[in-house]
Amino acid sequence: MSGHERPRLKAVTLGCSKNRVDTEHILAQLGDKYEIVPEQDEDTSVDILLLNTCAFIGDAKEESVNAILSAVALKGEGRIGKVFVFGCLPERYSSEMPELIPEVDAWFGARDFAPLVRALGAEPAPKKENVRRYLTTPGHYAFLKISEGCDRRCSYCAIPAIRGRHRSVPMEELVEEARLLAMKGVRELIVIAQDTTYYGLDLYRRRALAELLEKLSEIDGIEWIRIHYSYPDDFPEDVLDQMAHNPKVCRYMDIPLQHISDKVLGNMRRHVDGAWTRRLIKTMRERVPGVVLRTTMIVGHPGEGEEEFKELLDFVEEARFERLGAFRYSEEEGTYGAEHFRDEVSEEVKQDRWDRLMEAQSEISLEFNRSRIGSEVKVIIDDFSDGVFVCRSEFESPEVDGEILVKYDPSAMDGVEPYSMIGEFIMVRITGADEYDLIAEPADMDVCD
């Protein structure tokens, strides 16, 4: 179709960063069979479009279906040769999707990508050797998926039905994968899984996240290690020791709590109560001074009346999470919640509660950001655009948190080309703040070790 020496292929990833890792492992197995077109390139015709989908909640399913419909429309216009769809949506709706959108050339699930790799004309790598990645993130950071699946059965979540039981990746494979990423220039690892704190229980009969963090920190070139998606139940406190004393482990924890009301947490099947949650947050702040906590909450879950929501709102005001996101409850077929509860909270009430929660958090986030004015922090430069360096400190995770914006000062750069600074660490002084982003000036433009 393209007339190029090699067929052109573009992969589009929807949903979470765990999906992105899947896409990168698949692309790495294709060798030089294809010319890979960047995901953000919207104006280029391609021979094959790979679409990695999400089906976690209603909004994600809608986004995936709309993306598929757009792709087959472009196929009808002759701008795409074939459309291959894989991931969570076809895994969850394997019988329905081919009938609903027959224009898609092939559908593949989310648990075994070997059929997709073969359909693309390549030989799948043996599982233990599949540690190579074709990075689709900026070259200086990458996500490291340490396990797949989940043994939890939270009432609202369809992930166990889509991804199956929890399966840890052996530590030696993760270390090798991280080592190869470091050789590519990756300096920051974002450790991810459906539940990172569960890591190792199936392979080693113990929670081994802290041990993994220590081994990853020994890799030359890796400077920051960040933890996402930690479950509060039986949280392994040796991870806090790593965060407090290992200079490569960021003082940043993503720990989705979902609620504080005992009644709602019980209905959610979270295996913790409000008292446990408060103790854990207190422990984290005491053992890791200056830690930044990111969490998510769900509003409108069955059992949440106005009293339970007010308890949640009061808790957020009390805990002062530096980062907080929220979802409106979405009843998902096949989940415990859909089978045992009525989705009795109206969409209007869910939206109102979401608005009130996020308004409260907005003030907390602004207060936190303003408290940082005058401080000097080490940042990594993610991008350079319109005369401004786009940066992050250890307290901001890529793609989900705000940014630190530093105006380019040629006199301080001593002739250094600004784009060459992307991926480097520098020191900056915070001079301004809003709810999301910070403004800073260079404190020292010398590259940090």
N, C-alpha and C positions, 0 to 999 in steps of 0.2 A: 504493500500500500504506500509506504513512505518514500520508496525510491532510494533510501539510504543504504549504506553498506551493511548495516545490521538493522534488524527491526527495532522500532522504538517502543519502549514500554514505560508507562507511568504508573506509580502506585500512590493511591490516596488513602490515608488512614483516618478513620473517624473514631471518636470515643477516647478512651484513656491512653496513657503512656504505655500500658502493658500491651495494647494492640500495636503500638508503634514498634516495640521490640520484636514482635512477631513478624511484622513487615520487613524489618531490617534483616532478620535471620533468613527469610525467604529470598530477598534480593541478593544476599551474599552467596546463595547456592546457585545462582544463575551464571556465575563466571562472566565471560565476555560475550555471551550469546546475544545480549541486547544492549542497545544504547538507552541508558536510564535517563528519563526526562524528569527534571525536578518537579515535585508535587505542586509547587506554587506557580508553575508555568501553565497558564490557562489558555494560551493562544496557539499552542503547538498541537498538530495532529499526531496521533500515535497509533501504532499497530495493535497494541493491547493495553487496556486499562485494567489494573488490579484495584479493586475497591474493598478495603478492609472495614467491616461494619461493626456497629455497636447495637446492642438490644437490651441494655440495662434497665432503662425506664422508658415511658411513653415518648418523651421528647426525643430521646436518642433513637428510638425506632423510627420515628417520623423523619428525623434528619437522614437516617440511612436510606429509607425508602425514597425520599426526595432526591438524594444523591444518585441512586440507581436510575431513577426515572430521567434525571438530567443526562446521565451517561448514555442511556439507550437512545435518547433524543439526538445526542451528538453522533452516535453510531448511525442513526437514520440520515443524518446530514453528510455522512462520509468522513467525518473528522476522527472517528475512532473505528478501528477495524473490529476488534473483539472486546467484549466486556466480561471479565471474570470477577465474580463476587465471592468473598469468603468471610470468615470470622463469625461473630456471635449471632448475627441475624439469621443466616442460613442454618447455623447449628441449632438454633432454637425453633425455626420454622422450616425444617428441611422439606416437608411435603407441600406446604402452602406456597412458598416463594416461587418455585419454577412455574406453577400454574398462574400466579398473579402477574408475573413479569416474564413472559416467555422469550422476550427479546434478548435476555441475558444468555451468553453463550455457554457458561458453565458456572456451577455453584459448588462451593467447598465449605466445610465446617471450620471449627475452631480448635479441634483437639489433635488433628493429624494433618500436617501440611504437606506430607509427602505426595499425595495425589495431585495437589496443585503444582508442586515443583515439577513433577513428571509431565503434567499437561503443558508446562512451559518449555518442555524439551530438555530438561536437565535431570541429572541423577541426584536424588536427595542424599544429603550427607548423613552418615550414621549419627544417631542421637547424641552419643558421647563426644562426637567430633564437631557437632554443630555449634561452635563457639564463635564463629566469625560473623561480623555484622557489616552491612552497607549502611553507613550512618545517614539518617535523614534529618537529624538535629544539626545545629551548628557544630563544627568540628571539635570544640573545646569541652562540650559536656555530652553525656550519654546516660540513658536509663539502663539499669541493670536489674533484670527480672530474676529474682532468686527462687521463686516457686511458682507453681501454677495450681489453679483450683482452690477450693475452700471446703473445710469440714464444718464450718459454722452453718447454722440454719436460721439466720435472722429472718423474721417474718416477712419482710418487704423485699428480700433480695433473691433474684433469679440466677445469680452467678453460679452456685453449686450445680444447678440443673444444666447450665450451659457449658461450664468448664470442668465439671467433675470434682473428684476428691482432691484434697491437698497433696501436692507432690513437690518436694524440695529438689532443687538442682544440686547435685553434689558439689561440695565446697571447692574441690580441685578444679572442676569445670568452670565455676564462677571466677576463680582467681585467674585462670588462663584467659577467659573471655575479657576480664578487666585488664589483664596485662596487654593483650592485643589492642584493646581500645586505647590504652596509654601510649602504645607505640604509634598509633594514628594521630596522637596529639590531644587526646581527651585528658582534661585536668580535673573535671568534676564528675563524680558518679552519683546518680540519684537512685538509691536502692528501692525497688518497688516489688510488690506482690499483692495478691488479694488480702493477705495478712502477713506482714513482714515478721511480726513477733512469733509466729508459729513456726518459723523456719527451723528445720532440723529435727523436729519431733518424729517424723516418719523415718528418717535415715539414721539418726544418731540417738534417738530416744531421749533427747534433751533439746531445750531451746538454745540454738547455737548462733543467734544473730550477733551477739557481742564478739564471739570468736571470729566470725566471718568479717566483721568490721575491722578487727585487728589485723587479719591477714590482708585485707584489701588495702589498708593504710601502709603496708610495707612495700607496695608496688611503686617503683620509681615513676615519677611523672604525675601521679594522682595526688592532688592537693586538697580537695574537698570531697567529703562523702556525706550525703544527705539522706535522711530516712523518711519514707512516705508510707502511709497506709498501715498504721499500727493499731492493733486491737487492744482495748483497755483490760480485758479479762486476763488475769495471770500475767500481767506485763512483766517481762524479764528485766529486773532492775540493774543487772550488770551492764545493760545497754546504756544506762545513765552514767555509769562509771566511764565508759568509752567516750561519751559525749562531754563529760566534765574534764577528762584528763588527756584524751587523745587529740592533739591539735588539728588533725585532719578530719575529725568527725564534727560536722557543723552542729552548733547549739540550736538546732531546729528540729521540731518533731511534728509530723503530720499524724494526728490521732483522732479519727472520726468517732465522736462520742454519741451522736444522734439525738440524745435527750438526757434529761436529769430526773424526770418524774419516775418514781418507782413503778407506778401503774403502767406508764407508757413503755418503760424499759422492759417490764415483764411481758407486755404484749408483743414487743419487738423481739423477744427471746435473745436478749443481749447478755444474759448471765452475769450482769453486774447491777448494782443499785446506785441510788444517788450518793449514799455515804461513801461507797467504794470509789466512785468517780471523783468526789471531792478530795478524798485522801490521796488518790493518785496524782491529781493536779498539784496538790500541796507538796508531795514528795518530789515531783519533777522540778518544781521551782526552787525547792530547798537544795537539792543535790546537784542541780545544774544552774548556778546563778546566771541570770541573763538569758535563759533559754526562751526562744520564741516558739509559741504553740499555735499550730494551725489545726482547726477542727471543722467538722461539718455537722449540721443538725437537720432533722426532718420535722417539718410542721404538718399537722393534719393527719397524723397516724391514728388509726382506730384506737379509741380510748383517751385521746387528747381532747378534753374539754377546755373551757376558758381558764379554769383553775390550773390545770396541768400546763397550759401554755404560759400562764403568768409565772409559774414556777420556773419554767425554762428561761423566760425573759429575765427574771431576777438572777438566775444562775449566771447567765451571760454577763450581766452587769457586774456580778461579784467576781467571776473568774478572770475577766479582762483578757480574753484571748486576743493575741496580736493579729491573728488572721482567722476569719470565720466565713464559711459559705453555708448555704442552706438549700434544701430541696423541699418541694411540696410533695407529699405522699402520693404515690402512683400505684394503684392496685395492679399487680402483675400476675397473670394467670400462672398456675402451677406453684405459687408460693404459699407458705403457711398462712400468711395474712389474707390472701384471696380466698382460701378454703375455710377459714375459721372466723373471719370478721366481716362486718359490713363496712364498706367505705362510706361512713356516715357523715363525714365533715364535707360541707359543700366546697366547691372550687372557689367561690367568692370568699369564704371564711379562710381557706388555705392561703389565698393570695393576700388577704388582709394581715394574717399572722406573719407571713413571710415578709411583707413590707415593714411591719413593726419591728420584727427581729433585726432585719438588715439596717433599719434606721438607727437602732440602738448600737449595733456593731460599728456603723459608720463613725459615730462619735468616739467610740473606743479606739478604732484604728487611727483616727486623726490625732487623738491624744497621744498614742504611742509614737506616731511618726514625729509629732512636734517635740516629744521628749528627746529625740535624737539630734535635734539641731545643736550645732556646736561640737559634736563628737567627730572624731577621726576614725574611719573604718577602712578595712581592706576590701576592695571590690574586684570583681572580674568583669572585663569589658565584653559584652555580648554583641554589640553592634555599633556602627557609626552612621548617623543619618542627619542630614540638614545641619551640620556643624556641631552635633551633640553626640557624645559617647553615651550609649545605653548600657548601664552597669547593674550589678547586683552585689550585695554583701552576703555573708553566710546566712543572713536572716531573710533572704528572699529566694524562693525557688523559681526556676524558669517556667514560664507559660501559665502560672497560676497566681503569682504575687505581683506587687508593684515593682517599679524600677527606680534606679538612682540615675538621674540625668546630669551629666557633667559637660559643660560647654567647652568646646575645643579651643585651646589657647596656643596658637602657633609658637609664641615666644617661649612657652614652657616646654615645648616639644623638641626644641633644638633640631628642627628639620626632619624629625621622624614622620613618616607618612602615616596618617591616622588609621587607615584601614589595616595597617600591619600590626596595630595594637590589639585587634580583636583577639580575645582569648588570653590576654595578659592580665596580671594582677597589678593594681596600683593602689596608692593610698589617697583618699579623698576626705574633705571636711564637709559635713552636712550643713547647708545654709538655709534651706527652706523645705516645707513639707505641706502636702495636702493629704486627703484621705487615703490615696493610693500610692502616689509617687513622692520621691524625695529629690530635692535639688542639691547639688554639691559642686565644690570647686576642687581642683587638684591640690592636695597637700604635699604630694611628692610624685612627680611623673616618672621617677625611676621605677622600673619594673620590679615588683616584689618577688622574692624567692618563694 
